[in-house]
Amino acid sequence: MIFYIHYGFGKEIARSYTDLTMIIRPDMRRFDIFDVVIEFKYVTLKKAGLTGKEARESDAEALREIPAMKSEMESAEKQVREYGDALERKYDEIRLKRYAVVSLGFERLWWKEIC
């Protein structure tokens, strides 16, 4: 196993828990592999005001304009930045990639890499 993987309640970072954290084991740092932290959010179809069919047929731009999706993405971005900063303070040689993911029901995903 190359990673230490923490999911569900994730890894405790700054008195909070990440959704998914994969930290490269120290003996595997010689490989070109990134550490990863992902923050997930979920928006119900009802909250978005869409049916499953409408969600599946919407283009990516339309999904990003849904107020509930925007709000959850902003929240995920904020959290993943905070978790990432805490991980970078904790681990000396971390090569961290941060991702925010928002699900619209089980129909669609919107994700971003956060710098």
LUMMARMI-189359 format. One record per atom (N, C-alpha, C): x negated, y, z; atom name; residue in one letter. Coordinates in steps of 0.05 Angstrom, whole numbers, padded with zeros to 5 digits. Atoms other than C-alpha are relative to their C-alpha. Layout:
N
      c1      c2      c3  name  resn
       X       Y       Z    CA     A
...
REM end
This chain:
115
      c1      c2      c3  name  resn
  -00017  -00023   00000     N     M
   00000   00000   00000    CA     M
  -00018   00025   00000     C     M
   00016  -00025   00003     N     I
  -00028   00068  -00020    CA     I
   00011   00022   00017     C     I
  -00013  -00022  -00015     N     F
   00022   00113   00017    CA     F
   00008  -00009   00027     C     F
  -00017   00003  -00024     N     Y
   00048   00121   00086    CA     Y
   00026   00013  -00008     C     Y
  -00026  -00011   00009     N     I
   00122   00130   00069    CA     I
   00018   00004   00024     C     I
  -00019  -00006  -00020     N     H
   00171   00164   00115    CA     H
   00026   00009  -00014     C     H
  -00025  -00008   00013     N     Y
   00244   00168   00094    CA     Y
   00023  -00003   00020     C     Y
  -00023   00000  -00018     N     G
   00314   00173   00123    CA     G
  -00003   00024   00019     C     G
   00006  -00023  -00018     N     F
   00296   00215   00184    CA     F
  -00028   00010  -00006     C     F
   00026  -00010   00009     N     G
   00228   00223   00151    CA     G
  -00021   00003   00021     C     G
   00022  -00006  -00018     N     K
   00167   00249   00185    CA     K
   00007   00025   00015     C     K
  -00005  -00024  -00016     N     E
   00173   00298   00242    CA     E
  -00021   00021  -00007     C     E
   00017  -00023   00008     N     I
   00144   00364   00218    CA     I
   00012   00025   00013     C     I
  -00008  -00025  -00012     N     A
   00148   00427   00259    CA     A
   00028  -00002   00013     C     A
  -00025   00005  -00015     N     R
   00205   00399   00303    CA     R
   00025  -00004  -00018     C     R
  -00021   00006   00019     N     S
   00246   00380   00242    CA     S
  -00009  -00025  -00015     C     S
   00007   00024   00015     N     Y
   00249   00319   00196    CA     Y
   00003   00004  -00030     C     Y
  -00001   00000   00030     N     T
   00233   00314   00122    CA     T
   00019  -00023  -00009     C     T
  -00016   00022   00011     N     D
   00278   00272   00078    CA     D
  -00017  -00022  -00011     C     D
   00018   00020   00010     N     L
   00221   00236   00043    CA     L
  -00028   00012  -00001     C     L
   00028  -00008   00000     N     T
   00146   00243   00054    CA     T
  -00017  -00024  -00007     C     T
   00019   00021   00007     N     M
   00092   00202   00021    CA     M
  -00028   00012   00003     C     M
   00027  -00010  -00005     N     I
   00023   00214   00049    CA     I
  -00020  -00022  -00007     C     I
   00020   00019   00009     N     I
  -00037   00180   00017    CA     I
  -00017  -00009   00024     C     I
   00018   00010  -00021     N     R
  -00076   00135   00064    CA     R
  -00028   00011  -00004     C     R
   00027  -00011   00002     N     P
  -00145   00162   00080    CA     P
  -00019  -00017  -00018     C     P
   00018   00017   00017     N     D
  -00180   00102   00047    CA     D
   00008  -00001  -00029     C     D
  -00009  -00001   00028     N     M
  -00140   00114  -00017    CA     M
  -00004   00028  -00013     C     M
   00004  -00028   00010     N     R
  -00159   00188  -00025    CA     R
  -00018   00001  -00024     C     R
   00018   00000   00022     N     R
  -00211   00168  -00076    CA     R
   00014  -00001  -00027     C     R
  -00016   00001   00025     N     F
  -00155   00158  -00128    CA     F
   00013   00027  -00005     C     F
  -00013  -00025   00008     N     D
  -00122   00215  -00166    CA     D
   00030  -00002   00005     C     D
  -00028   00003  -00007     N     I
  -00055   00209  -00129    CA     I
   00008   00023   00018     C     I
  -00010  -00023  -00016     N     F
  -00013   00265  -00099    CA     F
   00016  -00009   00024     C     F
  -00018   00003  -00023     N     D
   00019   00268  -00031    CA     D
   00026   00014  -00009     C     D
  -00026  -00010   00009     N     V
   00094   00283  -00038    CA     V
   00018   00005   00023     C     V
  -00021  -00005  -00019     N     V
   00148   00315   00003    CA     V
   00025   00008  -00016     C     V
  -00024  -00005   00015     N     I
   00220   00316  -00022    CA     I
   00023   00007   00020     C     I
  -00023  -00008  -00015     N     E
   00280   00352   00007    CA     E
   00025  -00005  -00017     C     E
  -00025   00007   00015     N     F
   00349   00325  -00015    CA     F
   00023   00016   00012     C     F
  -00026  -00012  -00008     N     K
   00416   00361  -00013    CA     K
   00022  -00012  -00017     C     K
  -00023   00012   00014     N     Y
   00485   00337  -00033    CA     Y
   00023   00019  -00001     C     Y
  -00024  -00017   00004     N     V
   00544   00376  -00061    CA     V
   00022  -00018  -00010     C     V
  -00023   00016   00009     N     T
   00611   00342  -00066    CA     T
   00012   00012  -00025     C     T
  -00014  -00009   00024     N     L
   00650   00346  -00130    CA     L
   00022   00020   00008     C     L
  -00021  -00017  -00010     N     K
   00707   00377  -00090    CA     K
  -00011   00028   00006     C     K
   00012  -00026  -00008     N     K
   00661   00432  -00062    CA     K
  -00008   00015  -00025     C     K
   00008  -00013   00025     N     A
   00637   00446  -00133    CA     A
   00024   00007  -00018     C     A
  -00024  -00005   00016     N     G
   00708   00447  -00160    CA     G
   00000  -00014  -00026     C     G
   00001   00015   00025     N     L
   00694   00395  -00213    CA     L
   00009  -00029   00004     C     L
  -00005   00029   00000     N     T
   00716   00325  -00231    CA     T
  -00026  -00014  -00008     C     T
   00024   00015   00008     N     G
   00665   00270  -00244    CA     G
  -00005   00003  -00030     C     G
   00003  -00003   00029     N     K
   00678   00276  -00319    CA     K
  -00011   00028  -00007     C     K
   00010  -00028   00005     N     E
   00667   00352  -00318    CA     E
  -00029   00002   00008     C     E
   00028  -00001  -00009     N     A
   00603   00343  -00278    CA     A
  -00019  -00014  -00020     C     A
   00017   00015   00019     N     R
   00576   00291  -00327    CA     R
  -00003   00015  -00026     C     R
   00001  -00013   00026     N     E
   00593   00334  -00387    CA     E
  -00012   00028   00001     C     E
   00011  -00027  -00003     N     S
   00565   00400  -00359    CA     S
  -00030  -00001  -00007     C     S
   00029  -00002   00006     N     D
   00497   00422  -00385    CA     D
  -00014   00010   00025     C     D
   00016  -00006  -00024     N     A
   00440   00436  -00337    CA     A
   00004   00029   00008     C     A
  -00003  -00029  -00007     N     E
   00449   00512  -00341    CA     E
   00027   00004   00015     C     E
  -00026  -00003  -00014     N     A
   00523   00506  -00321    CA     A
  -00001  -00010   00028     C     A
   00003   00011  -00027     N     L
   00504   00463  -00261    CA     L
  -00014   00020   00018     C     L
   00015  -00019  -00016     N     R
   00454   00515  -00238    CA     R
   00016   00025   00008     C     R
  -00017  -00023  -00005     N     E
   00509   00568  -00239    CA     E
   00022  -00005   00021     C     E
  -00020   00007  -00020     N     I
   00555   00531  -00191    CA     I
  -00009   00011   00027     C     I
   00009  -00012  -00026     N     P
   00553   00571  -00125    CA     P
  -00010  -00020   00021     C     P
   00008   00020  -00020     N     A
   00549   00509  -00081    CA     A
  -00027  -00012  -00007     C     A
   00026   00011   00008     N     M
   00491   00481  -00122    CA     M
  -00022   00020   00004     C     M
   00020  -00021  -00004     N     K
   00454   00548  -00120    CA     K
  -00007   00002   00030     C     K
   00004  -00002  -00028     N     S
   00463   00552  -00045    CA     S
  -00016  -00023   00012     C     S
   00015   00023  -00009     N     E
   00439   00481  -00032    CA     E
  -00028  -00001  -00010     C     E
   00027  -00001   00011     N     M
   00379   00490  -00078    CA     M
  -00017   00020   00015     C     M
   00015  -00020  -00016     N     E
   00359   00553  -00041    CA     E
  -00008  -00011   00027     C     E
   00006   00012  -00026     N     S
   00364   00516   00025    CA     S
  -00021  -00022  -00002     C     S
   00020   00021   00004     N     A
   00324   00456  -00002    CA     A
  -00027   00012  -00005     C     A
   00026  -00013   00007     N     E
   00270   00502  -00030    CA     E
  -00013   00011   00026     C     E
   00010  -00011  -00025     N     K
   00263   00538   00037    CA     K
  -00011  -00021   00018     C     K
   00009   00022  -00017     N     Q
   00259   00473   00076    CA     Q
  -00025  -00013  -00010     C     Q
   00023   00014   00010     N     V
   00210   00440   00030    CA     V
  -00026   00017   00001     C     V
   00023  -00018  -00004     N     R
   00164   00501   00032    CA     R
  -00010  -00001   00029     C     R
   00008   00001  -00028     N     E
   00165   00500   00108    CA     E
  -00013  -00026   00007     C     E
   00012   00026  -00005     N     Y
   00152   00425   00111    CA     Y
  -00027  -00002  -00013     C     Y
   00026   00001   00015     N     G
   00097   00431   00059    CA     G
  -00022   00016   00014     C     G
   00019  -00017  -00014     N     D
   00063   00487   00097    CA     D
  -00009  -00014   00025     C     D
   00007   00015  -00024     N     A
   00065   00446   00161    CA     A
  -00017  -00024  -00006     C     A
   00017   00023   00008     N     L
   00037   00385   00126    CA     L
  -00028   00008  -00007     C     L
   00026  -00010   00008     N     E
  -00019   00426   00097    CA     E
  -00017   00009   00024     C     E
   00015  -00007  -00025     N     R
  -00037   00451   00167    CA     R
  -00008  -00025   00015     C     R
   00006   00025  -00015     N     K
  -00035   00380   00195    CA     K
  -00022  -00017  -00013     C     K
   00019   00017   00015     N     Y
  -00076   00344   00141    CA     Y
  -00020   00016  -00015     C     Y
   00021  -00015   00012     N     D
  -00143   00369   00119    CA     D
  -00002  -00003  -00031     C     D
   00005   00005   00028     N     E
  -00149   00337   00050    CA     E
   00026  -00006  -00016     C     E
  -00026   00006   00013     N     I
  -00076   00337   00028    CA     I
   00001   00012  -00028     C     I
  -00005  -00010   00027     N     R
  -00059   00344  -00046    CA     R
   00030  -00002  -00004     C     R
  -00029   00002  -00003     N     L
   00014   00360  -00038    CA     L
   00016   00011  -00024     C     L
  -00020  -00008   00019     N     K
   00070   00363  -00089    CA     K
   00026   00002   00016     C     K
  -00025  -00005  -00014     N     R
   00137   00391  -00063    CA     R
   00023   00000  -00020     C     R
  -00024   00001   00017     N     Y
   00205   00376  -00093    CA     Y
   00025   00006   00015     C     Y
  -00027  -00004  -00011     N     A
   00275   00401  -00079    CA     A
   00019  -00013  -00020     C     A
  -00019   00015   00017     N     V
   00332   00357  -00105    CA     V
   00028   00005   00011     C     V
  -00028  -00003  -00007     N     V
   00406   00372  -00105    CA     V
   00017  -00018  -00017     C     V
  -00018   00019   00014     N     S
   00457   00319  -00123    CA     S
   00028   00012  -00001     C     S
  -00028  -00008   00003     N     L
   00526   00337  -00151    CA     L
   00015  -00026  -00001     C     L
  -00013   00027  -00002     N     G
   00567   00278  -00127    CA     G
  -00021  -00021  -00006     C     G
   00019   00020   00009     N     F
   00535   00216  -00156    CA     F
  -00004   00002  -00030     C     F
   00001  -00003   00029     N     E
   00539   00244  -00226    CA     E
  -00025   00014  -00010     C     E
   00022  -00016   00011     N     R
   00483   00294  -00233    CA     R
  -00020   00007   00021     C     R
   00022  -00010  -00017     N     L
   00416   00316  -00204    CA     L
  -00012   00025  -00011     C     L
   00016  -00023   00007     N     W
   00381   00382  -00205    CA     W
  -00024   00000   00018     C     W
   00024   00001  -00016     N     W
   00309   00381  -00183    CA     W
  -00020   00020  -00010     C     W
   00021  -00019   00006     N     K
   00251   00429  -00181    CA     K
  -00026  -00007   00015     C     K
   00025   00001  -00015     N     E
   00178   00425  -00164    CA     E
  -00004   00027   00012     C     E
   00003  -00026  -00015     N     I
   00165   00479  -00112    CA     I
  -00030   00005   00005     C     I
   00028  -00006  -00004     N     C
   00098   00513  -00112    CA     C
  -00005   00015   00026     C     C
REM end
